[in-house]
Every structure is written in structure tokens, then in C-alpha cells.
Amino acid sequence: MLTQRWFKILLGLIAGTILFQYCVQRSEPLFNDPRGMGYAGAAACVSCHASTVAAYAQTAHHNTTTPADEKNIKGSFHNDSNRFHYRTDLEVVMEKKEGKFFQTAYEAGQQKTSFPFDIVIGSGRKAQTFLYWQDSNAYQLPVTYSVIGKCWVNSPNYPTDKVRFDRVIPIGCFECHASFVERTGMREEKGYRIDQLNKQSVIYGIDCERCHGPGAAHVAYQQEHPAEKLAKYILTYKNLTNIQKMENCATCHSGLREPMRSPFLFKPGNFLKDFYRPDTVKQSAATLDVHGNQYQLLMESQCFKGAVETMSCGTCHDPHKMERNDMKVFSTRCMSCHQQNGPKFCKMAPKLGATIVNNCIDCHMPAIPSKLISLQSEQAGSIANLVRSHLIAKYPDATSKYLKSVRDE
């Protein structure tokens, strides 16, 4: 462990020296990234990794925050489907004015207040909520869009009988839904910490360097040595231990905890214990919510306990590709361990026959409603936020449901 730590320190010193050498030889900064001189920005990756960048652009991670524009907002602004009613005389209307988008509150037909869509949070697979800027603070708009329900809904945990535009968004939301935003100050209001943010510094979505670490020295070297095929001055995943690979993802997929250091500073090879306060109340797998606790749920799975040294998030997920709905791809990865005719193969094989290779997921990782987040629509009531459980296990009800769907096909 000590040798590995010194290796990382030495790698950082060499990378810093290389980057400094390139910078002093130029009159202009080599890169202009709000995170600092160690970062190149995702655009710098395209020249060598064009196909990977293009594929990653389709993923939920890449699109977890975006600028609010016509392309990125999924909800309708047509007059027959652009309203959310709190009471018969109180509504919020989603409006387009002079090329910009707004949520406007009307009471008894009179406009009360109106704020713009500035940021979209959510990739558009399940739902999107929206933020607006006022000076150095970000606020959540009162109406969210449910992609599943195909309707505008009340934003999570907002009151159902009055309109609120005053929920201040802390930096913590950006720390898992963006790659960076600069905090310029803090103040206290009514016992709550209010983060002041530099809206010009936002790096939308989860970008290359959020997962791979600072890449400016790597890019600078490769640009000067295009024939060099061995990646220099950047830590590669194959050099990480299994737990380091897991914790790189767990920065955002291990629940809400109070950070000791900003997760924006987390780099591959770091450890969660140096960034988050310890979880003193260890919850059982049965009580963990499916939203955001993928790390803990996976670690409680028998699959993981039987392969602690070799199984990581990347065993099943290719983070650079949008594979979410391709159950056969994921099932193939399951069967790399649970091989047909082997002792670990699924006991439902006689009932499913050849179709068993198509879908392990719906039986063993079913989509379960989150207890933390649900959405309230006008007509349909509560719309469940279904999240795949990462507790890989036997779920009799899910299995029965899947067997029925196969028989009905």
C-alpha cells in the first residue's frame, strides 16, 4: 500500500513537471478549465478518443446536467399540456418567451412571478427537474417533468397547495450531477448554509476527467508525441485496486453523507474515508433505499461477497456506452460467472428454456420504487421512481412476474 502511494505521488510530480514545462513555453495557457491548470477539459479528449467520446455523449452520466434549452428540456410547452394546477385558481404555466423558457405562477388569472429555466438536472430517462440562477444562488423551480408519466409534476417534497420558487440548491447537488462548480462563499440563513456559486464555472454532466482525473499533462504529452500509444501521465483503471475502482463510482453512488472534503477533489486512487464522514449507522440491505445506494447494496450481494477481489462496477457496466435497456448484454456478463451447465447457473433454466440467456436482470435486480423520491402529478397521483436494485438476489415476486411475461409473449 505504501509503495503504491509513493508511486502515485511520484506520478503526480512528474505530470506536474511536464505540464509546467509546456505551459512556460507558451504565451497562452495550454488549457482553460475552471478546475485549474491540471485539467484539459473533455474537448481535448476528442482528437484521440473520438468514438468513445461520441458513445459516452449518449449516456445518463454525461447528460445528468445540461443547459436548459429546447433540445434538452423534455416537457411540452404547448397550451394543452404546459400547466400544473395546485388549486383551481393557482397554477404554474411552462412558457416560451422570446426564445427562452419560463415557469410562471398565475393566481386567479393574474401573473404573480416568473423565473427562467437555466439548468436541467436529470438525463431525461425518468424525470427532469430544473434550476434557475439569481445572482450567485441556484434555486429549484416548482414544477418537474416526469418522462415516465409524460406530464408536468410537482417537484419532490414541494407543497401541493402553494407555489414555491425559493428552494436554494447547495453545492452538494452539483457535486454528483456536474463535474464542477466553484463555490465563492457561504452564508447562513435561518440555520441553513447557503452556498454562493460562480455560474460561469459550471461544467455540465460527468465529464472524462471527473472519472479519469486531471488530464492536462497527459494531453500535452500525447499532442507532442502522437505516435506514442502508451498512455502517459494519467492513472489508468487497470492500475487501480478493486476497491479503488469501486470507490471511484461510490463517490456519488453510496448515499448522502456529509463530506469532509469536496467530492470535486476526488481522483482515481483516492479513498472515500478521506472525503466522507464515516457512516456510523450501518443500515441493512433491506432498509437501504435503491436510489443512490448502489455501492452498499452491491457489497451486500452474495455475488460480490464471493468475488471481492475481482468484481467491481465495471464488471457489469461499460461506463462509456448507453446499454441501459439491453438486458441481453448484461445477462451475458452475469453468465461469465454463472455459466450454463455449471453449479452456479440459474435454477429456473428448465422453466425458461433458451430464453434464459436474454434476461437475468428483471428477476435478480428488479426495478423497485424509491422511498426517498416520488413525484406527484395532477391526475395520476404519485408516480413511482423505479430504480434497479443493486442487491443481486432472489426476488420471488419479480421472478413470478417475469415468468408470466415470458408465457404471455
Secondary structure, 3 states (H helix, E strand, C coil): CHHHHHHHHHHHHHHHHHHHHHHHCCCCCCCCCCCCCCCCCHHHHHHHHHHHHHHHCCCCCCCCEEECCCCCCCCCCCCCCCEEEEECCEEEEEEEECCEEEEEEEECCEEEEEEECCEEECCCCCEEEEEEEECCEEEECCEEEECCCCEEEECCCCCCCCCCCCEECCHHHHHHHEEEEEEEEEEEECCEEEEEEEEEEEEECCCHHHHHCCCHHHHHHHHHCCCCCCCCCCCCHHHCCHHHHHHHHHCCCCCCCCECCCHHHCCCCCCHHHCECCCCCCCCCCCCCCCCCHHHHHHCCHHHHCCCCCCCHHHHCCCCCCCCCCHHHHHHHHCCCCCCCCCCCCCCHHHHHHHHHHCCHHHHCCEEEEEEEEEECCCCCEEEEEEECCCCCCCHHHHHHHHHHHHHC
